[in-house]
Amino acid sequence: MARPNPEEPTLFELSVEEAKAIGRQGLAHPSTKPVITGGIVGGVAAAILPVVTWPIGLAAGAVFALVMRVKR
């Protein structure tokens, strides 16, 4: 399926740029704290659920928070 506007960056490209900016700026970046919070929530949820291990939950929570932050 062709993208309607090929000049516009995709969600993946925006997420990669945001992750790079977080890596460069550290805690000074405005997206760092929500992504860390999402990772913590994911890790706690994974600790409660018997199906998922905490590292997977941690990563999933951080990625989810990053994507939600980029979509806004």
Secondary structure as GFF3:
##gff-version 3
##sequence-region A 1 72
A	DSSP	alpha_helix	11	25	.	.	.	ID=ss1
A	DSSP	three_ten_helix	26	28	.	.	.	ID=ss2
A	DSSP	alpha_helix	32	48	.	.	.	ID=ss3
A	DSSP	alpha_helix	54	71	.	.	.	ID=ss4
###
